[in-house]
């Protein structure tokens, strides 16, 4: 192996390590909210994070200026979507009463501040649907019930149209 | 109204207490990440070899069987004015 390659490998390892040191805690928090586990007993969230970060490690040289945090978060969301049929029932945590999809939307939109359009693209849903689900999830978390059915403008219009054709 | 509620939810999610990242997680990530990389390199190398071998086989086949030369006509043209 040439000296240049070794230097590159060392730099790569250092960069990745500082990335994990900086972002690992926040990502693990998000993962723990997704799996609806208590903060001190979160094996599923740790596995999810390990999978997402190892893919980020493998893709490190191909990111080409893309934010590694965004990439890792996207991987986390994808892996969670794949697993969510098994993680259906939460094990406590703040979001235990929500469905996996609602948890994902709430964590991405509110905890991570991802824009509505990007969340919608990530989940393959229309933005309207994401807004409705996010509203529902917030009502469930804050009030313990899905909330009144006056949601967004478009939803209301559609609801009225169905009641009074 | 929605902003206030969003802040409330954000605060609630924050109070859950941030979990600590276990020390062995980093090593686990690097080990699995390197394995993924190695596998990807191996697959790419294998595909290159397959492409090269396929091309060589094609060249040999072409040079042996001459498949692009039109076959000799099976019908003799009519004989006129000789």
gemmi code that builds the backbone of each chain (N, CA, C; Angstrom):
import gemmi

chains = {
    "A": [
        ("UNK", (0.847, -1.199, 0.000), (0.000, 0.000, 0.000), (0.879, 1.245, 0.000)),
        ("UNK", (0.577, 2.195, -0.852), (1.423, 3.386, -0.965), (1.208, 4.300, 0.248)),
        ("UNK", (2.167, 5.217, 0.396), (2.103, 6.106, 1.563), (0.868, 7.007, 1.492)),
        ("UNK", (0.577, 7.454, 0.254), (-0.567, 8.341, 0.059), (-1.871, 7.659, 0.491)),
        ("UNK", (-1.976, 6.380, 0.118), (-3.184, 5.628, 0.483), (-3.306, 5.486, 2.001)),
        ("UNK", (-2.142, 5.232, 2.654), (-2.168, 5.085, 4.105), (-2.622, 6.377, 4.759)),
        ("UNK", (-2.051, 7.496, 4.287), (-2.427, 8.798, 4.831), (-3.926, 9.022, 4.664)),
        ("UNK", (-4.431, 8.653, 3.482), (-5.852, 8.828, 3.183), (-6.714, 7.995, 4.142)),
        ("UNK", (-6.276, 6.757, 4.379), (-7.018, 5.862, 5.271), (-7.060, 6.416, 6.690)),
        ("UNK", (-5.901, 6.921, 7.141), (-5.830, 7.457, 8.500), (-6.744, 8.667, 8.633)),
        ("UNK", (-6.695, 9.549, 7.610), (-7.532, 10.751, 7.664), (-9.011, 10.377, 7.670)),
        ("UNK", (-9.349, 9.399, 6.826), (-10.716, 8.917, 6.719), (-11.208, 8.406, 8.071)),
        ("UNK", (-10.356, 7.587, 8.734), (-10.729, 7.022, 10.033), (-10.938, 8.140, 11.045)),
        ("UNK", (-10.032, 9.157, 10.998), (-10.135, 10.249, 11.962), (-11.412, 11.052, 11.715)),
        ("UNK", (-11.688, 11.351, 10.443), (-12.893, 12.115, 10.101), (-14.149, 11.380, 10.565)),
        ("UNK", (-14.167, 10.083, 10.280), (-15.368, 9.323, 10.629), (-15.537, 9.263, 12.141)),
        ("UNK", (-14.412, 9.085, 12.846), (-14.499, 8.989, 14.303), (-15.047, 10.291, 14.895)),
        ("UNK", (-14.575, 11.430, 14.377), (-15.063, 12.691, 14.946), (-16.522, 12.908, 14.562)),
        ("UNK", (-16.919, 12.398, 13.388), (-18.333, 12.494, 13.010), (-19.202, 11.703, 13.988)),
        ("UNK", (-18.782, 10.473, 14.305), (-19.576, 9.646, 15.216), (-19.591, 10.264, 16.614)),
        ("UNK", (-18.426, 10.800, 17.023), (-18.370, 11.426, 18.348), (-19.339, 12.600, 18.425)),
        ("UNK", (-19.477, 13.343, 17.327), (-20.347, 14.509, 17.337), (-21.810, 14.166, 17.157)),
        ("UNK", (-22.099, 13.219, 16.271), (-23.493, 12.998, 15.876), (-24.106, 11.748, 16.495)),
        ("UNK", (-23.259, 10.866, 17.049), (-23.755, 9.573, 17.546), (-24.848, 9.705, 18.585)),
        ("UNK", (-24.632, 10.617, 19.549), (-25.603, 10.769, 20.630), (-26.965, 11.209, 20.113)),
        ("UNK", (-26.938, 12.193, 19.226), (-28.194, 12.728, 18.692), (-28.922, 11.676, 17.858)),
        ("UNK", (-28.154, 10.934, 17.050), (-28.769, 9.889, 16.221), (-29.326, 8.763, 17.086)),
        ("UNK", (-28.600, 8.423, 18.155), (-29.096, 7.361, 19.031), (-30.371, 7.802, 19.736)),
        ("UNK", (-30.423, 9.080, 20.089), (-31.646, 9.611, 20.689), (-32.830, 9.451, 19.725)),
        ("UNK", (-32.594, 9.852, 18.467), (-33.648, 9.714, 17.452), (-34.044, 8.250, 17.284)),
        ("UNK", (-33.038, 7.357, 17.237), (-33.324, 5.936, 17.051), (-34.123, 5.381, 18.225)),
        ("UNK", (-33.792, 5.845, 19.431), (-34.506, 5.367, 20.620), (-35.954, 5.846, 20.620)),
        ("UNK", (-36.168, 7.065, 20.122), (-37.544, 7.554, 19.987), (-38.301, 6.719, 18.955)),
        ("UNK", (-37.625, 6.335, 17.879), (-38.272, 5.542, 16.825), (-38.687, 4.169, 17.339)),
        ("UNK", (-37.778, 3.511, 18.033), (-38.091, 2.151, 18.494), (-38.961, 2.172, 19.738)),
        ("UNK", (-39.212, 3.369, 20.287), (-40.051, 3.523, 21.483), (-39.527, 2.673, 22.624)),
        ("UNK", (-38.247, 2.828, 22.893), (-37.635, 2.123, 24.018), (-37.239, 3.148, 25.078)),
        ("UNK", (-37.119, 2.703, 26.336), (-36.587, 3.617, 27.347), (-35.109, 3.926, 27.075)),
        ("UNK", (-34.670, 5.122, 27.491), (-33.325, 5.597, 27.134), (-32.211, 4.697, 27.677)),
        ("UNK", (-32.485, 3.987, 28.781), (-31.400, 3.204, 29.380), (-31.473, 1.725, 28.999)),
        ("UNK", (-32.449, 1.345, 28.179), (-32.536, -0.050, 27.724), (-33.003, -0.042, 26.275)),
        ("UNK", (-32.051, 0.239, 25.367), (-32.437, 0.443, 23.969), (-31.632, -0.420, 22.987)),
        ("UNK", (-31.659, -1.739, 23.154), (-30.860, -2.585, 22.246), (-31.275, -2.454, 20.787)),
        ("UNK", (-32.575, -2.307, 20.529), (-33.029, -2.194, 19.133), (-32.508, -0.915, 18.501)),
        ("UNK", (-32.581, 0.171, 19.253), (-32.099, 1.455, 18.734), (-30.604, 1.380, 18.465)),
        ("UNK", (-29.867, 0.694, 19.334), (-28.423, 0.581, 19.127), (-28.117, -0.226, 17.875)),
        ("UNK", (-28.891, -1.300, 17.656), (-28.676, -2.092, 16.431), (-28.991, -1.262, 15.188)),
        ("UNK", (-30.091, -0.511, 15.284), (-30.489, 0.352, 14.168), (-29.382, 1.362, 13.850)),
        ("UNK", (-28.849, 1.974, 14.904), (-27.796, 2.982, 14.714), (-26.532, 2.334, 14.142)),
        ("UNK", (-26.181, 1.151, 14.647), (-24.990, 0.462, 14.142), (-25.130, 0.199, 12.646)),
        ("UNK", (-26.303, -0.275, 12.231), (-26.521, -0.561, 10.810), (-26.421, 0.714, 9.978)),
        ("UNK", (-27.056, 1.792, 10.450), (-27.051, 3.043, 9.687), (-25.644, 3.621, 9.602)),
        ("UNK", (-24.905, 3.570, 10.723), (-23.559, 4.161, 10.722), (-22.576, 3.321, 9.913)),
        ("UNK", (-22.740, 2.005, 9.918), (-21.790, 1.205, 9.134), (-22.014, 1.434, 7.641)),
        ("UNK", (-23.239, 1.706, 7.235), (-23.468, 2.067, 5.838), (-22.887, 3.439, 5.519)),
        ("UNK", (-22.982, 4.336, 6.497), (-22.369, 5.652, 6.299), (-20.856, 5.506, 6.164)),
        ("UNK", (-20.258, 4.634, 6.981), (-18.812, 4.378, 6.901), (-18.445, 3.851, 5.512)),
        ("UNK", (-19.229, 2.903, 5.017), (-18.933, 2.302, 3.714), (-19.095, 3.318, 2.585)),
        ("UNK", (-19.988, 4.301, 2.782), (-20.259, 5.270, 1.712), (-19.423, 6.534, 1.874)),
        ("UNK", (-18.565, 6.585, 2.897), (-17.872, 7.824, 3.283), (-17.169, 8.496, 2.109)),
        ("UNK", (-16.488, 7.718, 1.260), (-15.727, 8.312, 0.152), (-16.620, 8.709, -1.010)),
        ("UNK", (-17.851, 8.246, -1.010), (-18.736, 8.541, -2.148), (-19.772, 9.597, -1.802)),
        ("UNK", (-19.595, 10.260, -0.671), (-20.601, 11.250, -0.270), (-20.507, 12.517, -1.113)),
        ("UNK", (-19.274, 12.851, -1.572), (-19.054, 14.001, -2.463), (-19.751, 15.255, -1.972)),
        ("UNK", (-19.425, 15.645, -0.748), (-19.958, 16.909, -0.251), (-21.329, 16.814, 0.397)),
        ("UNK", (-21.992, 15.673, 0.249), (-23.278, 15.502, 0.943), (-23.004, 15.433, 2.450)),
        ("UNK", (-23.915, 16.007, 3.223), (-23.736, 16.005, 4.668), (-23.852, 14.579, 5.209)),
        ("UNK", (-22.793, 14.084, 5.881), (-22.859, 12.704, 6.387), (-23.991, 12.495, 7.390)),
        ("UNK", (-24.325, 13.577, 8.125), (-25.417, 13.454, 9.093), (-26.730, 13.168, 8.362)),
        ("UNK", (-26.968, 13.895, 7.280), (-28.186, 13.679, 6.491), (-28.222, 12.255, 5.963)),
        ("UNK", (-27.065, 11.802, 5.470), (-26.998, 10.439, 4.926), (-27.304, 9.411, 6.016)),
        ("UNK", (-26.666, 9.585, 7.186), (-26.866, 8.625, 8.281), (-28.323, 8.618, 8.746)),
        ("UNK", (-28.917, 9.811, 8.802), (-30.318, 9.906, 9.243), (-31.251, 9.225, 8.246)),
        ("UNK", (-30.919, 9.408, 6.960), (-31.715, 8.769, 5.913), (-31.612, 7.247, 6.033)),
        ("UNK", (-30.402, 6.756, 6.245), (-30.201, 5.317, 6.416), (-30.994, 4.800, 7.618)),
        ("UNK", (-30.950, 5.586, 8.701), (-31.684, 5.225, 9.914), (-33.173, 5.079, 9.605)),
        ("UNK", (-33.696, 6.059, 8.860), (-35.122, 6.034, 8.525), (-35.444, 4.825, 7.636)),
        ("UNK", (-34.600, 4.555, 6.640), (-34.824, 3.412, 5.749), (-34.817, 2.104, 6.526)),
        ("UNK", (-33.804, 1.928, 7.375), (-33.679, 0.681, 8.133), (-34.876, 0.527, 9.061)),
        ("UNK", (-35.311, 1.655, 9.633), (-36.468, 1.585, 10.525), (-37.727, 1.197, 9.746)),
        ("UNK", (-37.872, 1.753, 8.541), (-39.032, 1.394, 7.708), (-39.033, -0.101, 7.404)),
        ("UNK", (-37.846, -0.648, 7.095), (-37.744, -2.074, 6.790), (-38.124, -2.924, 7.993)),
        ("UNK", (-37.711, -2.442, 9.180), (-37.921, -3.231, 10.395), (-39.285, -3.001, 11.019)),
        ("UNK", (-39.992, -1.930, 10.585), (-41.086, -1.437, 11.415), (-42.204, -2.456, 11.600)),
        ("UNK", (-42.327, -3.417, 10.659), (-43.395, -4.408, 10.871), (-43.079, -5.299, 12.074)),
        ("UNK", (-41.778, -5.364, 12.449), (-41.426, -6.149, 13.633), (-41.427, -5.310, 14.900)),
        ("UNK", (-41.290, -3.973, 14.715), (-41.201, -3.094, 15.886), (-42.552, -2.469, 16.189)),
        ("UNK", (-43.603, -3.112, 15.713), (-44.935, -2.519, 15.799), (-45.269, -2.082, 17.227)),
        ("UNK", (-45.100, -2.984, 18.170), (-45.462, -2.596, 19.535), (-44.256, -1.965, 20.220)),
        ("UNK", (-44.448, -0.767, 20.760), (-43.376, -0.085, 21.460), (-43.158, -0.731, 22.822)),
        ("UNK", (-41.988, -0.418, 23.399), (-41.704, -0.966, 24.726), (-41.657, 0.151, 25.751)),
        ("UNK", (-42.536, 1.107, 25.582), (-42.498, 2.253, 26.486), (-41.900, 3.433, 25.761)),
        ("UNK", (-41.264, 4.321, 26.495), (-40.741, 5.526, 25.865), (-41.863, 6.527, 25.636)),
        ("UNK", (-41.498, 7.747, 25.233), (-42.510, 8.803, 25.104), (-43.490, 8.508, 23.981)),
        ("UNK", (-43.011, 7.833, 22.908), (-43.852, 7.675, 21.717), (-44.456, 6.275, 21.621)),
        ("UNK", (-44.514, 5.578, 22.750), (-44.976, 4.192, 22.748), (-46.368, 3.998, 22.197)),
        ("UNK", (-47.222, 5.051, 22.302), (-48.617, 4.881, 21.876), (-48.808, 5.107, 20.386)),
        ("UNK", (-47.751, 5.502, 19.674), (-47.880, 5.784, 18.246), (-47.512, 4.570, 17.400)),
        ("UNK", (-48.017, 4.554, 16.162), (-47.608, 3.519, 15.222), (-46.203, 3.858, 14.720)),
        ("UNK", (-45.466, 2.841, 14.193), (-44.107, 3.114, 13.708), (-44.066, 4.260, 12.708)),
        ("UNK", (-45.046, 4.308, 11.790), (-45.045, 5.367, 10.781), (-45.221, 6.744, 11.417)),
        ("UNK", (-46.132, 6.825, 12.390), (-46.338, 8.098, 13.076), (-45.093, 8.511, 13.847)),
        ("UNK", (-44.444, 7.517, 14.461), (-43.208, 7.814, 15.190), (-42.160, 8.379, 14.235)),
        ("UNK", (-42.024, 7.719, 13.071), (-41.012, 8.157, 12.106), (-41.278, 9.581, 11.646)),
        ("UNK", (-42.539, 9.867, 11.344), (-42.875, 11.209, 10.867), (-42.643, 12.251, 11.956)),
        ("UNK", (-43.054, 11.934, 13.168), (-42.895, 12.890, 14.263), (-41.419, 13.152, 14.545)),
        ("UNK", (-40.623, 12.095, 14.554), (-39.194, 12.257, 14.851), (-38.512, 13.053, 13.744)),
        ("UNK", (-38.825, 12.728, 12.494), (-38.177, 13.448, 11.386), (-38.616, 14.909, 11.354)),
        ("UNK", (-39.924, 15.135, 11.487), (-40.431, 16.503, 11.340), (-40.113, 17.370, 12.560)),
        ("UNK", (-40.415, 16.859, 13.745), (-40.326, 17.707, 14.940), (-38.947, 17.621, 15.600)),
        ("UNK", (-38.466, 16.398, 15.824), (-37.182, 16.248, 16.522), (-36.019, 16.640, 15.626)),
        ("UNK", (-36.074, 16.223, 14.358), (-34.952, 16.478, 13.459), (-35.153, 17.701, 12.575)),
        ("UNK", (-36.370, 18.217, 12.523), (-36.619, 19.415, 11.733), (-36.466, 19.216, 10.231)),
        ("UNK", (-36.763, 18.011, 9.743), (-36.698, 17.761, 8.296), (-37.941, 18.370, 7.647)),
        ("UNK", (-37.744, 18.991, 6.477), (-38.862, 19.653, 5.804), (-39.936, 18.638, 5.403)),
        ("UNK", (-41.169, 19.137, 5.293), (-42.311, 18.268, 5.000), (-42.122, 17.514, 3.677)),
        ("UNK", (-41.648, 18.236, 2.648), (-41.488, 17.617, 1.323), (-40.453, 16.492, 1.377)),
        ("UNK", (-39.355, 16.735, 2.106), (-38.310, 15.712, 2.186), (-38.793, 14.493, 2.950)),
        ("UNK", (-39.534, 14.733, 4.038), (-40.109, 13.623, 4.788), (-41.034, 12.811, 3.892)),
        ("UNK", (-41.849, 13.522, 3.131), (-42.800, 12.854, 2.242), (-42.059, 12.020, 1.205)),
        ("UNK", (-40.976, 12.592, 0.639), (-40.206, 11.866, -0.374), (-39.574, 10.616, 0.225)),
        ("UNK", (-39.085, 10.757, 1.457), (-38.419, 9.639, 2.132), (-39.388, 8.485, 2.357)),
        ("UNK", (-40.646, 8.832, 2.696), (-41.622, 7.791, 3.007), (-42.437, 7.365, 1.800)),
        ("UNK", (-42.297, 8.114, 0.694), (-43.100, 7.795, -0.480), (-44.571, 8.109, -0.271)),
        ("UNK", (-44.842, 9.199, 0.456), (-46.229, 9.614, 0.709), (-46.421, 11.027, 0.176)),
        ("UNK", (-47.673, 11.421, -0.128), (-47.897, 12.826, -0.475), (-47.695, 13.720, 0.750)),
        ("UNK", (-47.259, 14.966, 0.508), (-46.960, 15.888, 1.611), (-48.191, 16.129, 2.485)),
        ("UNK", (-49.370, 16.154, 1.857), (-50.614, 16.350, 2.610), (-50.791, 15.280, 3.682)),
        ("UNK", (-50.506, 14.046, 3.251), (-50.668, 12.890, 4.142), (-49.692, 13.000, 5.319)),
        ("UNK", (-48.472, 13.436, 5.023), (-47.473, 13.598, 6.069), (-47.942, 14.633, 7.082)),
        ("UNK", (-48.529, 15.748, 6.571), (-49.000, 16.791, 7.474), (-50.107, 16.255, 8.372)),
        ("UNK", (-51.038, 15.526, 7.772), (-52.145, 14.957, 8.547), (-51.643, 14.004, 9.627)),
        ("UNK", (-50.728, 13.108, 9.226), (-50.214, 12.116, 10.177), (-49.421, 12.792, 11.296)),
        ("UNK", (-48.677, 13.832, 10.942), (-47.887, 14.557, 11.944), (-48.818, 15.244, 12.937)),
        ("UNK", (-49.869, 15.839, 12.417), (-50.855, 16.512, 13.269), (-51.483, 15.505, 14.236)),
        ("UNK", (-51.866, 14.362, 13.677), (-52.478, 13.300, 14.474), (-51.532, 12.826, 15.569)),
        ("UNK", (-50.262, 12.613, 15.174), (-49.281, 12.118, 16.131), (-49.066, 13.136, 17.253)),
        ("UNK", (-49.008, 14.428, 16.901), (-48.805, 15.453, 17.934), (-49.988, 15.484, 18.891)),
        ("UNK", (-51.203, 15.356, 18.331), (-52.385, 15.348, 19.197), (-52.352, 14.157, 20.144)),
        ("UNK", (-51.943, 12.998, 19.621), (-51.885, 11.800, 20.458), (-50.881, 11.987, 21.590)),
        ("UNK", (-49.739, 12.580, 21.262), (-48.687, 12.745, 22.269), (-49.097, 13.769, 23.315)),
        ("UNK", (-49.714, 14.890, 22.868), (-50.013, 15.984, 23.797), (-51.320, 15.766, 24.549)),
        ("UNK", (-52.357, 15.303, 23.816), (-53.688, 15.219, 24.425), (-54.116, 13.790, 24.730)),
        ("UNK", (-53.389, 12.820, 24.192), (-53.767, 11.436, 24.411), (-54.927, 10.985, 23.545)),
        ("UNK", (-55.291, 11.794, 22.534), (-56.354, 11.384, 21.612), (-56.027, 11.949, 20.230)),
        ("UNK", (-56.573, 11.340, 19.182), (-56.194, 11.770, 17.829), (-56.538, 13.210, 17.508)),
        ("UNK", (-57.392, 13.839, 18.279), (-57.694, 15.239, 18.048), (-58.889, 15.424, 17.141)),
        ("UNK", (-59.432, 16.660, 17.064), (-60.605, 16.928, 16.239), (-60.276, 16.751, 14.766)),
        ("UNK", (-61.305, 16.564, 13.972), (-61.060, 16.240, 12.571), (-60.957, 17.467, 11.676)),
        ("UNK", (-60.760, 18.656, 12.267), (-60.452, 19.800, 11.391), (-58.934, 19.871, 11.329)),
        ("UNK", (-58.433, 19.388, 10.215), (-56.984, 19.282, 10.126), (-56.440, 20.427, 9.293)),
        ("UNK", (-55.899, 20.103, 8.134), (-55.367, 21.154, 7.285), (-56.453, 21.619, 6.334)),
        ("UNK", (-56.187, 22.680, 5.616), (-57.167, 23.216, 4.679), (-57.668, 22.156, 3.715)),
        ("UNK", (-56.733, 21.485, 3.039), (-57.110, 20.516, 2.010), (-57.905, 19.364, 2.613)),
        ("UNK", (-57.489, 18.896, 3.792), (-58.190, 17.791, 4.429), (-59.631, 18.180, 4.751)),
        ("UNK", (-59.785, 19.424, 5.250), (-61.117, 19.893, 5.614), (-61.998, 19.944, 4.373)),
        ("UNK", (-61.460, 20.504, 3.294), (-62.219, 20.613, 2.059), (-62.686, 19.236, 1.599)),
        ("UNK", (-61.741, 18.263, 1.638), (-62.102, 16.931, 1.186), (-63.172, 16.321, 2.094)),
        ("UNK", (-63.025, 16.552, 3.430), (-63.986, 16.004, 4.388), (-65.368, 16.564, 4.149)),
        ("UNK", (-65.453, 17.888, 3.935), (-66.736, 18.546, 3.696), (-67.357, 18.020, 2.412)),
        ("UNK", (-66.523, 17.885, 1.398), (-67.034, 17.417, 0.111), (-67.646, 16.025, 0.246)),
        ("UNK", (-67.060, 15.211, 1.149), (-67.582, 13.856, 1.288), (-68.912, 13.869, 2.048)),
        ("UNK", (-69.027, 14.779, 3.055), (-70.238, 14.811, 3.863), (-71.394, 15.408, 3.058)),
        ("UNK", (-71.094, 16.529, 2.365), (-72.172, 17.197, 1.617), (-71.792, 17.247, 0.141)),
        ("UNK", (-72.125, 16.250, -0.606), (-71.696, 16.228, -1.997), (-72.477, 17.237, -2.854)),
    ],
    "B": [
        ("UNK", (-50.380, 28.602, 16.430), (-50.909, 27.563, 17.326), (-50.143, 26.284, 17.134)),
        ("UNK", (-49.895, 25.969, 15.843), (-49.210, 24.719, 15.545), (-47.745, 24.789, 15.984)),
        ("UNK", (-47.146, 26.026, 15.916), (-45.756, 26.199, 16.333), (-45.601, 25.947, 17.824)),
        ("UNK", (-46.584, 26.468, 18.594), (-46.524, 26.295, 20.045), (-46.577, 24.804, 20.385)),
        ("UNK", (-47.509, 24.099, 19.715), (-47.659, 22.665, 19.991), (-46.407, 21.912, 19.565)),
        ("UNK", (-45.825, 22.350, 18.433), (-44.616, 21.686, 17.964), (-43.501, 21.846, 18.988)),
        ("UNK", (-43.369, 23.050, 19.543), (-42.349, 23.278, 20.567), (-42.594, 22.421, 21.794)),
        ("UNK", (-43.878, 22.281, 22.127), (-44.241, 21.479, 23.289), (-43.809, 20.018, 23.083)),
        ("UNK", (-44.109, 19.494, 21.876), (-43.725, 18.116, 21.558), (-42.203, 17.983, 21.577)),
        ("UNK", (-41.502, 18.998, 21.014), (-40.043, 18.956, 20.965), (-39.473, 18.889, 22.382)),
        ("UNK", (-40.065, 19.692, 23.268), (-39.608, 19.715, 24.657), (-39.831, 18.339, 25.296)),
        ("UNK", (-40.999, 17.767, 24.992), (-41.355, 16.460, 25.557), (-40.371, 15.381, 25.095)),
        ("UNK", (-40.025, 15.436, 23.806), (-39.087, 14.449, 23.263), (-37.710, 14.631, 23.892)),
        ("UNK", (-37.370, 15.884, 24.193), (-36.062, 16.160, 24.787), (-35.971, 15.671, 26.212)),
        ("UNK", (-37.092, 15.746, 26.965), (-37.035, 15.374, 28.381), (-36.909, 13.880, 28.578)),
        ("UNK", (-37.087, 13.108, 27.473), (-36.990, 11.655, 27.614), (-35.597, 11.259, 28.091)),
        ("UNK", (-34.642, 12.182, 28.009), (-33.283, 11.882, 28.442), (-32.502, 11.259, 27.308)),
        ("UNK", (-31.416, 11.925, 26.928), (-30.618, 11.418, 25.810), (-29.857, 10.176, 26.250)),
        ("UNK", (-29.958, 9.097, 25.466), (-29.223, 7.883, 25.821), (-27.733, 8.076, 25.551)),
        ("UNK", (-26.895, 7.355, 26.296), (-25.453, 7.445, 26.054), (-25.059, 6.389, 25.031)),
        ("UNK", (-24.120, 6.746, 24.157), (-23.657, 5.816, 23.128), (-22.639, 4.875, 23.761)),
        ("UNK", (-22.877, 3.558, 23.702), (-21.930, 2.622, 24.303), (-20.581, 2.655, 23.580)),
        ("UNK", (-19.509, 2.436, 24.330), (-18.153, 2.580, 23.782), (-17.897, 1.582, 22.651)),
        ("UNK", (-18.471, 0.380, 22.760), (-18.128, -0.649, 21.766), (-18.874, -0.440, 20.451)),
        ("UNK", (-19.844, 0.494, 20.451), (-20.626, 0.704, 19.223), (-19.743, 1.185, 18.068)),
        ("UNK", (-18.785, 2.064, 18.369), (-17.937, 2.606, 17.311), (-17.138, 1.496, 16.632)),
        ("UNK", (-16.515, 0.644, 17.451), (-15.712, -0.445, 16.862), (-16.590, -1.376, 16.028)),
        ("UNK", (-17.778, -1.625, 16.537), (-18.725, -2.479, 15.812), (-19.062, -1.877, 14.449)),
        ("UNK", (-19.288, -0.558, 14.453), (-19.634, 0.153, 13.216), (-18.490, 0.055, 12.214)),
        ("UNK", (-17.245, 0.295, 12.684), (-16.096, 0.265, 11.772), (-15.905, -1.143, 11.222)),
        ("UNK", (-16.070, -2.155, 12.083), (-15.893, -3.537, 11.628), (-16.917, -3.871, 10.545)),
        ("UNK", (-18.180, -3.552, 10.815), (-19.230, -3.883, 9.836), (-19.117, -3.042, 8.583)),
        ("UNK", (-18.738, -1.767, 8.764), (-18.572, -0.890, 7.613), (-17.453, -1.374, 6.706)),
        ("UNK", (-16.314, -1.808, 7.302), (-15.204, -2.307, 6.491), (-15.608, -3.570, 5.757)),
        ("UNK", (-16.377, -4.410, 6.440), (-16.829, -5.648, 5.791), (-17.700, -5.323, 4.576)),
        ("UNK", (-18.608, -4.350, 4.755), (-19.466, -3.923, 3.641), (-18.628, -3.416, 2.470)),
        ("UNK", (-17.621, -2.592, 2.798), (-16.750, -2.037, 1.752), (-16.018, -3.147, 1.011)),
        ("UNK", (-15.439, -4.084, 1.778), (-14.679, -5.178, 1.163), (-15.575, -5.987, 0.241)),
        ("UNK", (-16.788, -6.251, 0.720), (-17.712, -7.038, -0.099), (-18.039, -6.292, -1.389)),
        ("UNK", (-18.234, -4.987, -1.266), (-18.570, -4.192, -2.446), (-17.423, -4.228, -3.455)),
        ("UNK", (-16.173, -4.096, -2.951), (-15.003, -4.135, -3.836), (-14.919, -5.494, -4.521)),
        ("UNK", (-15.174, -6.556, -3.762), (-15.085, -7.905, -4.320), (-16.125, -8.104, -5.420)),
        ("UNK", (-17.340, -7.646, -5.159), (-18.409, -7.777, -6.167), (-18.060, -7.010, -7.436)),
        ("UNK", (-17.499, -5.781, -7.254), (-17.155, -4.977, -8.414), (-16.057, -5.676, -9.227)),
        ("UNK", (-15.049, -6.231, -8.512), (-13.951, -6.911, -9.208), (-14.493, -8.108, -9.994)),
        ("UNK", (-15.399, -8.843, -9.344), (-15.978, -10.021, -9.995), (-16.723, -9.621, -11.261)),
        ("UNK", (-17.437, -8.496, -11.200), (-18.196, -8.072, -12.375), (-17.259, -7.660, -13.506)),
        ("UNK", (-16.153, -6.988, -13.167), (-15.168, -6.634, -14.199), (-14.623, -7.879, -14.875)),
        ("UNK", (-14.264, -8.875, -14.048), (-13.734, -10.118, -14.607), (-14.751, -10.779, -15.533)),
        ("UNK", (-15.996, -10.791, -15.109), (-17.044, -11.405, -15.936), (-17.160, -10.669, -17.268)),
        ("UNK", (-17.077, -9.323, -17.214), (-17.200, -8.542, -18.445), (-16.017, -8.831, -19.383)),
        ("UNK", (-14.812, -8.855, -18.814), (-13.617, -9.105, -19.637), (-13.674, -10.500, -20.253)),
        ("UNK", (-14.030, -11.490, -19.424), (-14.112, -12.868, -19.922), (-15.169, -12.986, -21.010)),
        ("UNK", (-16.293, -12.331, -20.820), (-17.360, -12.362, -21.820), (-16.888, -11.772, -23.141)),
        ("UNK", (-16.158, -10.652, -23.042), (-15.659, -10.009, -24.262), (-14.671, -10.922, -24.988)),
        ("UNK", (-13.754, -11.539, -24.217), (-12.768, -12.437, -24.827), (-13.470, -13.608, -25.520)),
        ("UNK", (-14.466, -14.172, -24.834), (-15.194, -15.309, -25.417), (-15.865, -14.889, -26.721)),
        ("UNK", (-16.402, -13.672, -26.729), (-17.055, -13.166, -27.943), (-16.049, -13.040, -29.086)),
        ("UNK", (-14.867, -12.495, -28.777), (-13.837, -12.315, -29.808), (-13.427, -13.668, -30.387)),
        ("UNK", (-13.211, -14.644, -29.504), (-12.803, -15.978, -29.964), (-13.892, -16.586, -30.842)),
        ("UNK", (-15.129, -16.465, -30.384), (-16.254, -17.042, -31.139), (-16.340, -16.409, -32.533)),
        ("UNK", (-16.194, -15.076, -32.578), (-16.274, -14.380, -33.861), (-15.163, -14.850, -34.794)),
        ("UNK", (-13.931, -14.950, -34.243), (-12.813, -15.304, -35.115), (-12.900, -16.753, -35.576)),
        ("UNK", (-13.562, -17.608, -34.814), (-13.637, -19.024, -35.196), (-14.763, -19.267, -36.189)),
        ("UNK", (-15.944, -18.664, -35.939), (-17.107, -19.052, -36.752), (-17.479, -18.039, -37.834)),
        ("UNK", (-16.875, -16.864, -37.851), (-17.208, -15.846, -38.850), (-18.715, -15.653, -39.009)),
        ("UNK", (-19.435, -15.316, -37.940), (-20.909, -15.298, -38.013), (-21.456, -14.126, -38.839)),
        ("UNK", (-20.631, -13.099, -39.135), (-21.198, -11.919, -39.809), (-20.995, -11.945, -41.334)),
        ("UNK", (-20.434, -13.048, -41.851), (-20.302, -13.170, -43.304), (-21.607, -13.723, -43.854)),
        ("UNK", (-22.235, -13.049, -44.847), (-23.514, -13.567, -45.358), (-23.325, -14.961, -45.949)),
        ("UNK", (-24.272, -15.864, -45.697), (-24.132, -17.233, -46.217), (-24.192, -17.229, -47.745)),
        ("UNK", (-23.567, -18.169, -48.418), (-23.620, -18.234, -49.884), (-25.050, -18.431, -50.354)),
        ("UNK", (-25.396, -17.825, -51.491), (-26.758, -17.920, -52.000), (-27.112, -19.371, -52.294)),
        ("UNK", (-28.376, -19.733, -51.920), (-28.769, -21.129, -52.137), (-29.443, -21.310, -53.496)),
        ("UNK", (-29.878, -20.164, -54.105), (-30.563, -20.244, -55.408), (-29.609, -19.681, -56.471)),
        ("UNK", (-29.358, -20.421, -57.496), (-28.496, -19.947, -58.564), (-29.259, -18.939, -59.405)),
        ("UNK", (-28.683, -17.795, -59.737), (-29.400, -16.843, -60.577), (-29.691, -17.456, -61.959)),
        ("UNK", (-30.815, -17.074, -62.572), (-31.179, -17.665, -63.851), (-30.107, -17.394, -64.904)),
        ("UNK", (-29.919, -18.362, -65.721), (-28.871, -18.251, -66.747), (-29.463, -17.607, -67.997)),
        ("UNK", (-28.968, -16.470, -68.422), (-29.541, -15.781, -69.574), (-28.424, -15.454, -70.563)),
        ("UNK", (-28.755, -15.501, -71.807), (-27.865, -15.016, -72.886), (-26.432, -15.431, -72.702)),
        ("UNK", (-26.142, -16.584, -73.080), (-24.705, -16.906, -72.975), (-24.111, -17.251, -74.302)),
    ],
}
model = gemmi.Model(1)
for chain_id, residues in chains.items():
    chain = gemmi.Chain(chain_id)
    for i, (resn, *xyz) in enumerate(residues, 1):
        res = gemmi.Residue()
        res.name, res.seqid = resn, gemmi.SeqId(i, " ")
        for name, pos in zip(("N", "CA", "C"), xyz):
            atom = gemmi.Atom()
            atom.name, atom.element = name, gemmi.Element(name[0])
            atom.pos, atom.b_iso = gemmi.Position(*pos), 0.0
            res.add_atom(atom)
        chain.add_residue(res)
    model.add_chain(chain)
structure = gemmi.Structure()
structure.add_model(model)
structure.setup_entities()
